[in-house]
Amino acid sequence: PAFLRELVQLSWSEQGPAIAVEFLEKHGVAVIIEPPLKGTLLDGAALKDFDGMPIIGLTLRFDRIDNFWFTLLHEVAHLWKHVDNEETFLDNLDSSSEDRRELEANRIAKEALIPRVAWKRSDAYLNPSNETIDKLSRELKIHPAIIAGRLRRERENYTLFNDLIGHYQVRKHFNLTGAEV
């Protein structure tokens, strides 16, 4: 949907994470960012409060641009498709779940971030390099970290494009104390 595309394109900005939270709040979604709870592997949550207000919680357990955008879109997908007034989703996005709703939220997030058709035909997918990642990021108007993160995940090689994924570039947008992991 256009709403998700508009949200994703906010990643293009240096202030993308903060602008995304503001954008969601203007559309009636509360976004709460808290430091990770020690001893937990919680990345995000999606729920509605007793008045029906949609809420997204993010821990920024991994302070990386690629992870922020995937987690945010995953939780938005849950709000859109799965959350009713009773259900809450608590997500550790490192775990592999067979729950159809988790798989659907992953698919929606992936497609919103980088449409499959554009991805499979891109030089970034076929011949990954800093240059091809930059080219695709400009075409899609998204942060290059999103593309680098997708490559790392699909190839199961988390040493690839380490310089592009935006380490320590998210928490600085939010006033988090005690957020050391």
C-alpha positions as CSV (number, residue, x, y, z in Angstrom):
1,P,0.0,0.0,0.0
2,A,1.0,3.6,-0.6
3,F,1.0,4.2,3.2
4,L,3.8,1.7,3.7
5,R,5.8,3.0,0.7
6,E,5.5,6.5,2.0
7,L,6.7,5.3,5.4
8,V,9.7,3.4,3.9
9,Q,10.8,6.4,1.8
10,L,11.3,8.4,5.1
11,S,14.4,6.2,5.5
12,W,16.0,8.3,2.8
13,S,16.4,11.2,5.3
14,E,19.3,11.5,7.8
15,Q,16.5,12.0,10.4
16,G,14.5,9.0,9.1
17,P,13.9,7.1,12.3
18,A,12.6,10.2,14.1
19,I,10.5,11.3,11.2
20,A,9.0,7.8,10.8
21,V,7.8,7.9,14.5
22,E,6.3,11.3,13.9
23,F,4.6,10.1,10.7
24,L,3.1,7.1,12.5
25,E,1.9,9.3,15.4
26,K,0.2,11.7,13.0
27,H,-1.6,8.7,11.6
28,G,-2.8,7.6,15.0
29,V,-0.2,5.0,15.9
30,A,1.6,5.5,19.2
31,V,5.3,4.5,19.0
32,I,7.1,3.7,22.2
33,I,10.8,3.2,22.2
34,E,12.4,1.7,25.3
35,P,15.8,0.3,26.0
36,P,16.0,-3.5,25.6
37,L,14.9,-5.4,28.7
38,K,18.0,-7.1,30.1
39,G,17.9,-10.8,29.5
40,T,15.2,-10.6,26.9
41,L,15.5,-10.9,23.1
42,L,12.6,-8.6,22.4
43,D,12.8,-6.4,19.3
44,G,9.3,-5.1,18.9
45,A,5.7,-5.3,19.9
46,A,2.3,-4.5,18.3
47,L,-0.9,-4.2,20.2
48,K,-3.9,-1.9,20.8
49,D,-4.7,-0.3,24.1
50,F,-8.1,-0.6,25.8
51,D,-9.5,2.3,23.7
52,G,-8.3,0.6,20.5
53,M,-5.4,2.9,19.8
54,P,-2.6,1.0,17.9
55,I,0.7,0.9,19.6
56,I,4.2,-0.1,18.4
57,G,6.9,-0.8,20.9
58,L,10.6,-0.9,19.8
59,T,13.6,-1.8,21.9
60,L,16.3,-1.0,19.4
61,R,18.1,-4.1,20.7
62,F,20.3,-3.8,17.6
63,D,21.1,-0.1,17.0
64,R,21.3,-0.4,13.3
65,I,19.4,1.4,10.5
66,D,18.6,-1.8,8.6
67,N,17.2,-3.5,11.7
68,F,15.1,-0.4,12.8
69,W,13.3,-0.2,9.4
70,F,12.6,-4.0,9.2
71,T,11.4,-4.2,12.8
72,L,9.2,-1.1,12.4
73,L,7.6,-2.4,9.1
74,H,7.1,-5.8,10.7
75,E,5.2,-4.3,13.6
76,V,3.2,-2.0,11.2
77,A,2.2,-5.1,9.3
78,H,1.0,-6.8,12.5
79,L,-1.2,-3.8,13.3
80,W,-2.6,-3.7,9.7
81,K,-3.2,-7.5,9.4
82,H,-3.3,-9.2,12.8
83,V,-3.9,-7.1,15.8
84,D,-7.4,-7.0,17.2
85,N,-8.3,-5.6,20.6
86,E,-7.3,-8.8,22.4
87,E,-4.1,-9.8,20.7
88,T,-0.5,-8.6,21.3
89,F,2.5,-9.6,19.3
90,L,5.9,-9.7,21.0
91,D,8.7,-10.2,18.5
92,N,12.2,-11.5,18.6
93,L,13.1,-11.2,14.9
94,D,16.1,-13.4,15.2
95,S,14.0,-16.5,15.9
96,S,12.5,-18.4,13.0
97,S,8.8,-18.8,13.5
98,E,6.4,-21.0,11.6
99,D,3.4,-18.9,12.8
100,R,1.7,-17.8,9.6
101,R,1.1,-14.3,10.9
102,E,4.8,-13.8,11.7
103,L,5.7,-15.1,8.2
104,E,3.1,-12.8,6.7
105,A,4.4,-9.8,8.7
106,N,7.9,-10.6,7.4
107,R,6.7,-10.9,3.8
108,I,4.8,-7.6,4.0
109,A,7.8,-5.8,5.6
110,K,10.3,-7.2,3.0
111,E,8.0,-6.2,0.1
112,A,7.3,-2.7,1.5
113,L,11.0,-2.1,2.0
114,I,12.2,-3.5,-1.4
115,P,9.6,-4.8,-3.8
116,R,10.4,-8.3,-5.0
117,V,10.3,-7.5,-8.7
118,A,12.7,-4.6,-8.3
119,W,14.9,-6.7,-6.0
120,K,15.3,-9.8,-8.2
121,R,16.2,-7.6,-11.3
122,S,18.5,-5.3,-9.5
123,D,22.3,-5.2,-9.8
124,A,22.4,-5.0,-6.0
125,Y,20.9,-8.5,-5.9
126,L,22.7,-10.0,-8.9
127,N,26.1,-8.4,-8.4
128,P,26.2,-6.8,-4.9
129,S,28.7,-4.0,-4.3
130,N,28.7,-0.6,-2.6
131,E,28.0,0.9,-6.0
132,T,25.0,-1.3,-6.9
133,I,23.5,-0.9,-3.4
134,D,23.8,2.9,-3.7
135,K,22.2,2.8,-7.2
136,L,19.2,0.8,-6.0
137,S,18.8,2.9,-2.9
138,R,18.6,6.0,-5.1
139,E,16.1,4.3,-7.5
140,L,13.8,3.2,-4.6
141,K,14.5,6.3,-2.5
142,I,15.4,4.2,0.6
143,H,18.4,4.1,2.9
144,P,21.3,1.9,1.5
145,A,21.3,0.1,4.9
146,I,18.0,-1.5,4.1
147,I,19.5,-3.1,0.9
148,A,22.7,-4.1,2.7
149,G,20.7,-5.7,5.5
150,R,18.6,-7.7,3.0
151,L,21.7,-9.0,1.3
152,R,23.3,-10.0,4.6
153,R,20.1,-11.8,5.7
154,E,19.5,-13.6,2.4
155,R,23.1,-14.7,2.1
156,E,23.3,-15.5,5.9
157,N,26.6,-13.6,5.9
158,Y,26.5,-10.9,8.5
159,T,30.0,-9.7,7.7
160,L,28.9,-8.4,4.3
161,F,28.6,-4.6,3.9
162,N,29.2,-4.0,7.6
163,D,30.0,-0.4,6.8
164,L,26.6,0.2,5.2
165,I,24.1,-1.0,7.8
166,G,24.2,2.0,10.0
167,H,25.7,0.8,13.2
168,Y,24.8,3.1,16.2
169,Q,22.7,5.4,14.0
170,V,19.2,4.9,15.5
171,R,19.3,5.4,19.2
172,K,20.8,8.8,18.8
173,H,17.4,10.0,17.4
174,F,15.7,9.1,20.6
175,N,16.3,10.1,24.2
176,L,17.2,6.7,25.6
177,T,19.1,6.2,28.8
178,G,20.5,3.0,30.0
179,A,20.3,1.5,26.5
180,E,23.5,-0.4,26.6
181,V,23.2,-4.0,25.5
